[in-house]
Each structure stands twice: as structure tokens, then as C-alpha cells.
Amino acid sequence: MKTTHKIRDGKFSVETWEFGSGEPLLYIHGAGGLTGFDPFLEELGKDFRVIAPHLPGFGESTGGELVEDVVDAALFYHQLMDELGIPSAHIVGHSMGGMLASETAALDVHRAKKLVLVGSAGFWLDEHPIPDFFALDLSELGSYLFHDPKSPIAQLFLAIPDDQEQLVEMYVERTKRLAMASKFLWPIPDRGLKKRAHRIAAPTLLLWGESDRLIPPVYAGEFAKRIKNTKTETLKAAGHLPMYEQPEAFIKAVRGFLKS
Amino acid sequence: MKFTWFHLMPYRYLPDGFKDKYRSVWVDIPRNLYDPKIGHRLYNDYLDQLELADRLGFDGLGVNEHHQNGYGLMPSPNIMAAAMARRTRNAALVVLGNSIALYNPPVRVAEEFAMLDVISGGRLVAGFPVGTSMDVNFCYGEVPATIREKYYEAHDLILRAWKEPDVFAFNGKYTKLRYVNLWPKPLQQPHPPIWIPGGGSIETWDFCADHGHQYSFLSYFGYKAGKKVADGYWKVMAKKGKELNPYSLGFAQVIAVANTDKEAEELYAPHMDYFYSRCLHVYNGFADAPGYRTPSTIRAGIVAQVGKEASLRREGLTWKDFVDEGYIIAGSPKTVRERLTEAMKSLNCGHLMMLQQIGSMPPELVRMGMELFAREVMPHMRGLWPNFQDKWSPNPLPEPERAMPAPIDLRRVETNGKTVHAASPAAHESRSAK
């Protein structure tokens, strides 16, 4: 369920989705933000205390102007954890959120008990350039994000409202999210994680959709090379959003790793 | 009424079917479409045209900055202004302008503009655009979310660099300098007039009003669509209690003048088509990086200049549509006089940025249009704003105090007193890129 946390004397008002109880699990979303309908979080709530905040500048969270780079973002997550009374947690990060989760874990090695990086950004390989996500048209986006862009779930994600007013609002929201994301990802999604990734102490699962055409699975190898203790798992019939496209396999992999 | 003769310096030889074969004229246009030998002729033709505009009595010569594209080949307009500073005499050098957030440190722009102002005897107009999203975000990699803040900081630094009498330190967020000390300083004191070109971002209206800069609205939708933006600007000016002086607004307009309305269509239509279908063929994903335009501009419903929505608006328009809807002002001198007067009055605009060379237009057609306009349109419109003073044009040194470049005979090469003929006048005449 949705709650709001005021932190840093109210400078940040943080929209947070929380489910279940048990060991804390911090979920860090990607450039698309949370959808407000993320059944995989609820499902993980059966085993963990899931905390999924919207990064400032996303959704209803405010204070985006105070988060200008990956260090600001990592410090924001540190502070949020402190104010929620969870000095350490399992951290699951997706795409841009994987990059921020890695920074959160590298800048303070005591924060992450275990780390799960899903289709994570953070590195750049000249031989495998990541498509220019920001320039992609909605009509092209599907084939980069989904194993099967024609599937009902993909169609739901890619739907464009008929109503003009709704369309403008959707466009404004998308612009707001991507403008925040551009602080970490524009024009090349590399902000020096390669200098810090070696510090990550937590056991790390690298979880990739085998058909991820946005950040292809070869990038899992790059994380494996730079982080000490990793395990790699690839999900079949999944693209860049495996938690929506193959939720069962996704949950099984995450739960299995965190429970082991 | 003042007239700035503006050049975009397009590539005139984009292949037929360009729109279907390639996704964008900007950012990732294939490099093999550019032939530098043709480019050599084009730059020189275009500079000839700007120099002619000076001799024909236009008030300003306009150049601007764009990157990685076939629409306008001036990555550095300052180079063009430097060439013109020596070979023109009267017209203002309207550099519209330098995308100041791109330069590190931005005092580089303050220095180069000061040089241009000093060389030209105080004829510079300093333009500070944010730059198109294609240019600043996609070609030059600036983060869309911070480009405007960086722009404002660069603006403040440049103005201080021009105005402060002593060396100062600048501790900005994007630029940190222990010693700012501008040599040379501009000839116009405290600084050249500043024009802010905009494509319709509503924040720019406040910015211009607060600083007293001239606002130049650059659009290819023409004067009828431009009225919405002009009205928005004047509303802000009125609200802030500023004088509604027409000279504080510039407006860009494509103008195609011929002897008759019919001749105008015959001569110009193919080149208009080239301009709208090739030069403005920008991939939608490059038109507007997320964060480049603010939510308020998006909500205001101002369509980006290029991209899918802009193309859709222009899709299937005929010559008659382009004329009727005011995208272009075209026809006989009489028609152009009437339409242009109506346009300037409806916008309350005193500075026209006129485009007479666009797309694939060859030099002889450009020359014809320029001469007709200078002779049969411009004189009739001079007195359009008798009750207003133009506070946004340069204030050059009086003629007797200005240096005169030494005359040269370009056909002779002088080596230790021995004269060699480099080229015959006849050969010179045939060397345009037509």
C-alpha cells in the first residue's frame, strides 16, 4: 500500500509502496518509475518487508531538484533507510535502479545484505552500444523492452490514451521521469561505477531477461567481472522488464537467491 | 522597421527521396552525403549573398549556430561573422547566436563576441540561444534536465565579464574561475545589444522582459501561427509594466518575392518543398529530449518546431496553403508589401529576420529576390513604427573613426615584388555552386 514519508526536514516527500513484513527489501525502480500496479512487489511481500520508494522527481515524490547525480541518489537512499529504521536491507534494483542500487551498495558497503541487479545500467561497452533510449519513439520502444511486444502486458505498457488531455498529462509525466533519469543516463549511461563497483561486498544476483534488447545480457558479464561475489541467472522469454513479462520466474529467482 | 537578412547556409544537394531514405537531416544524417568541394563553393556563395545584403542596405546580416546537420552548416557562426566583419561596412552583424551553455568556460563566447565587436567597429548583435534539442542534447551531449540552469549561469557570467571594471572570481555551479578578466572588451559599452532567439519556450519571455533583451521568435510556421507566441510575449511584457516597443520583438519569416505572384510560385515552389521536406526532416526522437522543454511549455500547447507533430501539420500542404496560412510571404513586391505589413502589425514586430535563401535556392534567384525586396519593398516599410525608438540595434563608431581594410585584388598573388596572376575574372565569375 501507498504511504508518504517526509525526510530531511521535509525537503523530500517520498511516495512509497510497502508490502508485507520480515527482512527488509528495498526496491529501486528504473527510468519508467513504478506503475502503481506492480503485482511482483506484493508477491515479494509474502516473504519480505518490501519498501519501494519513488525517487524524488518521480511520481508524487518531491525534491527532485536536490538529486543531481548518482552520489546524491545513493545518499538519498541511505537517508531514507536510516529514517525508516532499516540501516541495511536486501536491495533490488532494475535498469537505472540497478545502477543506483550498485552506487548505494558501493558508497556504503554495510547497506546491502544482498543485492539483485535486474537488466542493470551502469556500464558502457563500445562493442555493445546501448540503444538511445531517450530518442526512441513509443512505437519503437516495445521491441526493445519486451520479448514479445505483442503480448497483452506489453500492449498495456505501450497504450496511448485517446483523450487529448490525458495524452498531454501522460507526456508531461513521461518527460518529468525521463528528465530525472537523464541526470544519470544522458548521453551515455556511465557515471564512473567502474571505479567503485569493486567495493560492493554483498552477494549479488545478476538477473537478466534473455531477450533484453535495451541493456543486452552481455552487460551481466561486465558486472560479474567487476563485483566480487556474483551469480548470474537468465530468464527465458523475457526482455528488459522480466518482473512484468515473466513475473513467476522473476519472483522465484529473487526469492530463491535472497532466501539461500 | 528594421530588416536583418538571415542565412541558414543549408546544404543544397540533399538527394531526391531524402525523406524516405533517411530518418533525419539532423544528428545522425549520413556523413557521405556531404561533399566538401561543394561545401567550399556553398560557403563562398553564401558569404557573397550576405555581403550583397550589406551593400543593398539591409540593416543586419544574420547567422546562427547548428550542429551535425544539412539544414544549416554553421557549427560556428562566429567564423562567418569574422569573415563579414572585414568585407561589410554598414550592416549589423547579428550572430543569433552562440549556444552559451555549450562552451567551457562560457567566457570564450564573451571573448569572441568582444573580438567581433572590436573588429567590426561596434556592429555586433550578441545572440544567446539555448540551442535546439538536437544541437545541445543530442549532438553536444548536454543533460536536458540541467541545460537551462547552465544556460542562465553562462548568461550571468558573460554579462558580468563584459560589465565589471575589475578582475573578479566566479564561483558558479557549472563554471568556476579564479580570474575573469576580459581582454579585449567590447567596443559597444557596456556591451552589444542582446537578442534572445527562442522557439516558443514560455520561460524565455520572462527572461527577456526581466533583462531588457530583445526576444526573437524563430519559427517556420509563419506569422499567423506565430501570433500565439508573440501575444504571449506581449502579455508578459505588459504584466511587468514594460514598454510594448515593437523593436523588442524579432520575428523570422520566409519571403519569396518575384515580379508577379505567378512567377513567385514558378520560381520558388520547388525550393520551398526542398526546405520543408528535406531541411526540416528531423527524426521525432531528436526533436525534444525529455526535460528540454519545461512542463509549462508543453502544457501551453506550443508545438516543437520540428519532429512528428510539426511534420504532420505541414503534411500535404500546397504552395497555396503555405501562402494562405502565412508559412511564407510570397508574390509580387506589392503582395509582399501588403502581407508583410499586415504580418508585422499583427505581431507588433519591429525587427524582421528575413529568409530569402532557403533550401535549394540557387544564387541568381536569391540575388533577384534580394534586389527586388531592397528596391520595392523595404523602402515602403521603413516608417512603420514612427513612435518608437529602436534600442536593440548596435551603436557603431562613426564612419570617420572606423578602420578601412586595405583594398586587395584577389586575382593577383604578390611574391617579393613579382606579380603573378592567379585567376582571370571570367573564371572567377563562374565559380559559384550552382
Chai-1 contact restraints between the chains, C-beta under 6 A:
chainA,res_idxA,chainB,res_idxB,connection_type,confidence,min_distance_angstrom,max_distance_angstrom,comment,restraint_id
A,F134,B,A289,contact,1.0,0.0,6.0,A-B,restraint_1
A,A135,B,G285,contact,1.0,0.0,6.0,A-B,restraint_2
A,A135,B,F286,contact,1.0,0.0,6.0,A-B,restraint_3
A,L136,B,G285,contact,1.0,0.0,6.0,A-B,restraint_4
A,D137,B,N284,contact,1.0,0.0,6.0,A-B,restraint_5
A,D137,B,G285,contact,1.0,0.0,6.0,A-B,restraint_6
A,V172,B,P295,contact,1.0,0.0,6.0,A-B,restraint_7
A,V172,B,I298,contact,1.0,0.0,6.0,A-B,restraint_8
A,T175,B,P290,contact,1.0,0.0,6.0,A-B,restraint_9
A,L178,B,P290,contact,1.0,0.0,6.0,A-B,restraint_10
A,A179,B,P144,contact,1.0,0.0,6.0,A-B,restraint_11
A,A179,B,A145,contact,1.0,0.0,6.0,A-B,restraint_12
A,A179,B,P290,contact,1.0,0.0,6.0,A-B,restraint_13
A,A179,B,G291,contact,1.0,0.0,6.0,A-B,restraint_14
A,S182,B,V143,contact,1.0,0.0,6.0,A-B,restraint_15
A,S182,B,P144,contact,1.0,0.0,6.0,A-B,restraint_16
A,S182,B,A145,contact,1.0,0.0,6.0,A-B,restraint_17
A,S182,B,G291,contact,1.0,0.0,6.0,A-B,restraint_18
A,K183,B,A145,contact,1.0,0.0,6.0,A-B,restraint_19
A,W186,B,V143,contact,1.0,0.0,6.0,A-B,restraint_20
A,P187,B,G141,contact,1.0,0.0,6.0,A-B,restraint_21
